[in-house]
Structure formats: C-alpha cells, structure tokens
Amino acid sequence: MSGAPYPDDLRATVDAYLQDLRFPARSAGVAGLEEAMRYSLLAGGKRIRPVLALATARAVGLREPAALPLAAALELVHTYSLIHDDLPAMDDDDLRRGRPTCHVAYGEDVAILAGDALYAEAFHHLLRAGRTGEDAVPAERLLAAAAELADATGVDGMVGGQFLDVTAEKAQEAGQNPYADPDDLRVLHELKTGRLIGASVGCVLELAGVEDDRAALLRSFARDLGVLFQIVDDILDVTGSEQDLGKPQGSDERHDKRTYVTEYGLEGAREMAARHHDAASDALRSAVPQGAQDLHTLTTFIHTRTS
C-alpha cells in the first residue's frame, strides 16, 4: 500500500461498522441483491473517504458515533461508483480490490441494481441512523450534510464527472480533442473524484455545525487532497502492479484516457502532486493549529501510496 503510516484504528472502526450493516427487505427473493451489495462493499480497500470523515470529526470535536452513519454512507456511495465504473459499458474491468468485479461475479444486470441500491441505502442509512441515539445530530444539520453529499455525487459532482469522462473517450474515438482547454482535465477530475473526497470533509463540517474560518480552510484542504488523490491515481496506473493495485494495471492507457501523466509526463505529475500535498498540508495546519494528526497522516499516505 505505502511506506507511510495509516490511521488503521479508524479503518478498523469503519470495517466493523460496515460489517454490521444489513439491507433487509420484505421479500426473501431480494436476498440475492443484498448478497451482491455486500460482496462489493466488504471486499476490503483503504476506506479513504470514511476514514477521512472520521479523522475530520476528530479534528473538529464531533463525537465518532455521530459521524459513523455519514462515514458508512460515503463508502456505500463510493462502492456503488466502483461497481458502475467496472461495467462493460464503462471501464470494462474484471478485477477490483483483488477479486472479480461485481458484474463478473453476479452478472451485469444484478451489478447495476446492486450499485443503484447502495446509492439509495447510503441516504436511507444516513438520514435514519443519524437522528437516533444519544449522539443524534440535529435535523437541520443532518439534512445539510445529506444535501451536500447528494450535490457532490450528482450532475455537478461525481456522476457529472463520469459523464465528461465517457463523452471525452467517445470524442477521442472520433478523432477530436476533448481537452482543448487545459482546465478541462482538471474540471473532469474535480467532479469525478474530488467532489466526493471534498464531501468527506464538508459533510462532517455540516454535521458539526462548523461555520467559522476553519470551515473555509478545511474545505480548501479537501480540494487539494482530492486533486492529489487523482494525480497519484494516474501515476499508479502507469507505475503500479496489478497485484498492488488490486485491479488491472494500465486501464487508463487501454482506454486511451487523458490523465495527469499523459498531459504533464510522469515527472511533471509527480511535481504537481508534491505541490498539492504541500498546499493541503499548509491549509490543514492553518485550520487546526493545535494539530490534526490523523488528517496529516492520511495526507502523507495519499501522497506516497503505492496502491
């Protein structure tokens, strides 16, 4: 994964919480759908988005039980996006997190439905679990967090970025240059990858009711972290191994995708990653001058990861 340390205690908390999640239905015939959902959800992974949410909660003083429903919702949304990304109509990948992708294991039709269900259950769980127990979040804060998560994953977020990605690929097949404007590649990845990473911080700020200068600085931190994550992802697609990545190496090249590496070269991408790492770290130090060790650890890990 990386030579850098990782907040493994937070990942263990997330994994245990996800393990206990169930998606019951009135019809026993739907059990196969839950099986497919849990197959992808519990396949492992670094859990960067929910870990980022829990680390942010620690940094702003939000109790962990109050943040856990959001952390789970983030991972449900992320898993749904991976299932759909892997489909034959999208990236057509057969391996994810070291084992067959959902559509390979259960069929394309069930994989589509599993992704759809995970997205719906993310909001169901956030809005239901977030308002119960002694760590219940006030309704207006819970709704604000849900609204930010929906915005980050819709037309002006992750799905919009995915649309830009697939239409760019079609334009290239037609001999056109979809990135005539140098900012187009940045916008694509800000939407496709950056918005959900940003929401992992921003939704916690909404839950905690943080509206002071810290909020702007932490959102700036999250934006740079999202760019950093994508740059490193592009680098690893070139330099990583299938064993380390848990998915096919060279997927971007196979689809002739424009990436930070194709745009700026390998060394240029590494220099850009270093700049965004430094910018994220500076914003974090300004936002939490008393220290936010888990967030600093996560930032270094994302910069130096190998999978």
C-alpha positions in Angstrom: 0.0 0.0 0.0 2.5 2.6 1.1 5.5 3.1 3.3 3.7 5.9 5.2 1.6 5.1 8.2 -2.2 5.0 8.0 -5.0 5.6 10.6 -5.6 1.9 10.9 -7.7 2.4 14.1 -10.2 4.4 12.0 -10.2 1.9 9.2 -10.9 -0.9 11.7 -13.8 1.1 13.1 -15.2 1.7 9.6 -14.8 -2.0 8.7 -16.6 -3.2 11.8 -19.5 -0.8 11.3 -19.9 -1.8 7.6 -19.8 -5.5 8.6 -22.8 -5.0 10.8 -24.8 -3.1 8.1 -27.8 -5.0 6.7 -30.2 -4.1 4.0 -33.4 -6.1 4.9 -36.3 -6.4 2.5 -39.9 -7.6 2.9 -39.4 -10.1 0.2 -37.0 -13.0 0.7 -36.5 -13.1 -3.0 -34.3 -9.9 -2.7 -31.6 -11.7 -0.6 -29.5 -12.2 -3.7 -29.4 -8.4 -4.2 -28.1 -7.8 -0.7 -25.5 -10.5 -1.3 -24.2 -8.7 -4.3 -24.2 -5.4 -2.5 -22.2 -6.8 0.5 -19.9 -8.7 -1.9 -18.6 -5.4 -3.2 -19.0 -3.4 0.0 -17.0 -5.8 2.1 -14.3 -6.6 -0.4 -11.8 -4.5 1.6 -9.9 -1.4 0.4 -8.3 1.5 2.2 -11.7 3.2 3.1 -10.1 6.6 2.5 -13.3 8.5 2.3 -14.9 7.3 5.5 -11.6 7.4 7.3 -11.2 11.0 6.1 -14.6 11.7 7.5 -13.8 10.2 10.9 -10.4 12.0 11.0 -12.2 15.3 10.3 -14.7 14.6 13.0 -11.8 14.1 15.5 -10.2 17.4 14.3 -13.4 19.5 14.9 -14.6 17.7 18.0 -17.5 15.8 16.6 -18.0 12.5 18.5 -17.3 9.4 16.5 -20.8 7.8 16.8 -22.3 10.9 15.3 -20.0 10.7 12.3 -20.2 7.0 11.6 -23.5 6.9 9.7 -22.1 9.5 7.3 -18.8 7.6 7.1 -20.8 4.5 6.1 -22.9 6.5 3.6 -19.7 7.7 1.9 -18.4 4.2 1.5 -21.7 2.9 0.2 -21.7 5.7 -2.5 -18.1 5.0 -3.3 -18.7 1.3 -3.7 -21.7 2.0 -6.0 -19.5 4.1 -8.2 -16.9 1.4 -8.4 -19.4 -1.2 -9.4 -20.7 1.0 -12.2 -17.3 2.1 -13.3 -16.3 -1.5 -13.8 -19.3 -2.4 -16.0 -18.6 -3.4 -19.7 -20.3 -0.1 -20.8 -17.9 1.9 -18.7 -14.3 0.8 -18.0 -15.0 -2.9 -18.6 -12.7 -4.2 -15.8 -12.8 -7.7 -14.4 -10.9 -7.2 -11.2 -11.5 -4.9 -8.3 -9.9 -5.0 -4.8 -8.1 -8.2 -5.8 -11.2 -10.2 -6.8 -13.7 -10.5 -9.6 -15.8 -7.4 -10.1 -19.5 -7.4 -9.2 -20.7 -7.9 -12.8 -18.3 -10.8 -13.3 -19.5 -12.5 -10.1 -23.2 -11.8 -10.3 -24.0 -10.7 -13.9 -24.2 -7.2 -15.4 -27.9 -6.8 -14.6 -27.5 -7.6 -10.9 -24.4 -5.4 -10.6 -26.3 -2.4 -12.0 -29.1 -3.0 -9.4 -26.6 -3.5 -6.6 -25.0 -0.2 -7.4 -28.4 1.6 -7.6 -29.4 0.0 -4.2 -26.1 1.0 -2.5 -26.7 4.6 -3.5 -30.2 4.7 -2.2 -29.3 2.9 1.0 -26.5 5.4 1.7 -29.0 8.2 2.1 -31.5 5.9 3.9 -28.9 5.0 6.4 -27.5 8.5 6.9 -30.9 10.0 7.5 -32.3 7.2 9.7 -29.2 6.4 11.8 -28.1 10.0 12.1 -31.2 11.0 14.0 -31.3 8.2 16.6 -29.4 7.5 19.9 -27.6 9.8 22.3 -25.4 11.1 19.5 -28.3 12.1 17.3 -27.5 15.1 15.0 -30.0 18.0 14.8 -32.3 17.5 11.9 -31.2 20.7 10.1 -27.5 19.7 10.2 -28.3 16.2 9.1 -30.3 17.5 6.1 -27.5 19.9 5.2 -24.9 17.0 5.2 -27.2 14.9 3.1 -27.8 17.7 0.6 -24.0 18.3 0.3 -23.5 14.5 -0.3 -26.2 14.5 -3.0 -24.8 17.5 -4.7 -21.2 16.1 -4.6 -22.4 12.9 -6.3 -24.9 14.2 -8.9 -24.8 16.2 -12.1 -22.4 18.8 -10.7 -20.3 16.1 -9.0 -19.2 12.6 -9.4 -21.8 11.5 -12.0 -21.2 14.6 -14.0 -17.5 13.9 -14.0 -18.1 10.4 -15.1 -20.3 11.7 -18.0 -17.4 14.1 -19.0 -15.1 11.1 -18.9 -17.2 8.8 -21.2 -18.0 11.6 -23.6 -14.3 12.6 -23.8 -13.5 9.0 -24.6 -16.1 9.0 -27.4 -14.7 12.3 -28.8 -11.2 10.8 -28.9 -12.5 7.8 -30.8 -13.9 10.3 -33.3 -10.6 12.0 -33.7 -11.5 15.1 -31.7 -9.5 16.6 -28.8 -11.9 16.8 -25.8 -9.3 18.7 -23.7 -8.6 21.7 -26.0 -8.8 23.8 -22.8 -6.1 22.8 -20.3 -8.6 23.3 -17.5 -11.0 20.6 -18.9 -9.0 17.7 -17.4 -8.8 19.4 -14.0 -12.6 20.1 -14.0 -13.3 16.5 -15.0 -11.4 15.1 -12.1 -12.6 17.8 -9.6 -16.1 16.4 -10.3 -15.4 12.7 -10.8 -13.0 12.2 -7.9 -12.6 15.5 -6.0 -16.2 16.2 -5.0 -16.7 13.0 -3.0 -13.4 13.4 -1.3 -14.4 17.0 -0.5 -17.8 15.9 0.8 -15.9 13.5 3.2 -14.8 16.7 4.9 -17.6 19.1 4.1 -20.4 16.9 5.3 -18.7 16.5 8.6 -18.5 20.3 8.9 -22.2 20.4 8.3 -22.9 17.7 10.9 -20.7 19.5 13.5 -22.1 23.0 12.6 -18.6 24.4 11.9 -19.1 27.7 10.1 -16.0 29.7 11.2 -12.7 30.3 9.4 -11.9 26.6 10.0 -14.6 25.6 7.5 -13.1 27.5 4.6 -9.6 26.3 5.4 -10.7 22.6 5.8 -12.6 22.8 2.5 -9.5 24.2 0.8 -7.5 21.3 2.3 -10.1 18.8 0.9 -9.9 20.3 -2.6 -6.2 20.0 -2.7 -6.4 16.5 -1.3 -8.9 15.5 -4.0 -6.5 16.7 -6.7 -3.6 15.0 -5.1 -5.5 11.7 -4.9 -6.3 11.8 -8.6 -2.8 12.7 -9.7 -1.3 9.8 -7.6 -4.0 7.5 -9.0 -2.9 8.4 -12.6 0.7 7.9 -11.7 0.0 4.4 -10.2 -1.9 3.4 -13.3 1.4 3.7 -15.1 3.8 2.6 -12.4 1.8 0.2 -10.2 1.4 -3.6 -10.5 -1.9 -5.4 -10.8 -1.1 -7.2 -7.5 -0.6 -3.9 -5.6 -3.5 -2.1 -7.2 -6.0 -4.9 -6.9 -7.3 -4.1 -10.4 -5.9 -4.2 -13.9 -2.8 -2.0 -14.4 -2.8 0.3 -17.4 -6.5 0.7 -17.5 -6.3 4.4 -18.5 -3.9 3.6 -21.3 -6.1 0.8 -22.5 -9.0 3.2 -22.9 -6.7 6.0 -24.3 -7.7 8.3 -21.5 -6.0 11.7 -20.9 -4.6 11.8 -17.5 -2.2 14.0 -15.5 0.6 11.7 -16.7 -0.3 12.0 -20.4 -0.8 15.7 -20.0 2.3 16.6 -17.9 4.6 13.5 -18.1 5.4 11.3 -15.2 7.9 13.7 -13.5 5.6 16.6 -14.2 2.7 14.8 -12.5 4.9 13.9 -9.5 5.9 17.6 -9.1 2.3 18.6 -9.3 1.4 16.0 -6.7 4.0 17.4 -4.4 2.6 21.0 -4.8 -0.9 19.8 -3.9 0.4 17.8 -1.0 2.1 20.9 0.4 -0.9 23.1 -0.2 -3.2 20.7 1.6 -0.8 20.4 4.5 -0.5 24.2 4.8 -4.3 24.6 4.8 -4.6 21.9 7.4 -2.0 23.5 9.7 -3.8 26.8 9.4 -7.2 25.2 10.1 -6.2 23.2 13.1 -3.1 24.8 14.5 -3.3 22.6 17.7 -2.7 19.6 15.4 -4.8 17.1 13.5 -2.5 14.1 13.3 -4.9 11.7 11.6 -5.5 14.1 8.8 -1.8 14.8 8.3 -1.1 11.1 8.4 -3.8 10.5 5.7 -2.5 13.3 3.5 1.0 11.8 3.6 -0.4 8.4 2.9 -2.3 9.5 -0.1 0.8 11.3 -1.5 3.1 8.2 -1.1 0.6 5.3 -1.6 1.5 2.5 -4.0 -2.0 1.0 -4.4 
